[in-house]
Amino acid sequence: MSAAPIGIFDSGVGGISVLREIHRLLPAEDAIYYADSGHCPYGGKPRQEIVARASTITEFLLARGAKLIVVACNTATIAAVEHLRATYPSPFVGMEPAVKPAAALTRSGVVGVLATGAALAGEKFHRLVAQHAGGVRVITQPCPGLVEQVEAGEIDTPRTLDLIRQYTAPLVAAGADVLVLGCTHYPFLRPQIQAVVGPQVRLLDTGEAVARQVRRLLERDALLNPQQRQGRVEWHTSGDPALFERLHRRLMP
């Protein structure tokens, strides 16, 4: 099993930002990536629909031999990861917005969180804030449309920049000096977001922390790939294969 691949899925291409961090930390690991672009975005969907999609994709990844599965989507983690852990024998790693490190870093006492509406509305997110943001003001900002811009490959277009300005302006105006990128699509917009908010605002995402957790679980179960070579990625999507190929080649050269 140590030579088996890591399974990774997201509502679309966002989880590639997590895959990049996993490959940076664990370069020998093979991976199977599933972009559920045919059902993206997950943000406005009922919980049971997201659970059903997550279960279907999990079964696909397990059938292809995945030794561990990363739910590389904040919305899917909130809706489905507890169900997946209770249903399937595989270890699962989910996403958690970087509220705890943001609360430790802020000097102004104000942290902004950019995410999908579904992720921000979830009980899991509210528990996270209650546990780790004592004494810090956490301002949340839903970002409808940003996921779709990344899915379309519209990374650096006027429409994307307009959305970024619209969503970050109230957070910066309120004094936030740390912004949490609470969706795996948003790290692909990091240069654009940083240019809009200025160098005095720190941007945090959780891709690196997820990669470290993947390494911990693989070490615990003696499942690290022992081979001394660059890991390969097997790509799958429920959406347009040609568009997905162009995007994954661009986002993970």
Stockholm file with secondary structure:
# STOCKHOLM 1.0

chainA/1-253         MSAAPIGIFDSGVGGISVLREIHRLLPAEDAIYYADSGHCPYGGKPRQEIVARASTITEFLLARGAKLIVVACNTATIAAVEHLRATYPSPFVGMEPAVKPAAALTRSGVVGVLATGAALAGEKFHRLVAQHAGGVRVITQPCPGLVEQVEAGEIDTPRTLDLIRQYTAPLVAAGADVLVLGCTHYPFLRPQIQAVVGPQVRLLDTGEAVARQVRRLLERDALLNPQQRQGRVEWHTSGDPALFERLHRRLMP
#=GR chainA/1-253 SS CTTSCEEEEESSSTTHHHHHHHHHHCTTCCEEEEECGGGCCCTTSCHHHHHHHHHHHHHHHHHTTCSEEEECCHHHHHHHHHHHHHHCSSCEECCCCSHHHHHHHCSSSEEEEEECHHHHHSHHHHHHHHHHCTTSEEEEEECTTHHHHHHTTCSSSHHHHHHHHHHHHHHHHTTCCEEEECSTTGGGGHHHHHHHHCTTSEEECSHHHHHHHHHHHHHHTTCCCCCCSCCCEEEEESSCHHHHHHHHHHHCC
#=GC SS_cons         CTTSCEEEEESSSTTHHHHHHHHHHCTTCCEEEEECGGGCCCTTSCHHHHHHHHHHHHHHHHHTTCSEEEECCHHHHHHHHHHHHHHCSSCEECCCCSHHHHHHHCSSSEEEEEECHHHHHSHHHHHHHHHHCTTSEEEEEECTTHHHHHHTTCSSSHHHHHHHHHHHHHHHHTTCCEEEECSTTGGGGHHHHHHHHCTTSEEECSHHHHHHHHHHHHHHTTCCCCCCSCCCEEEEESSCHHHHHHHHHHHCC
//
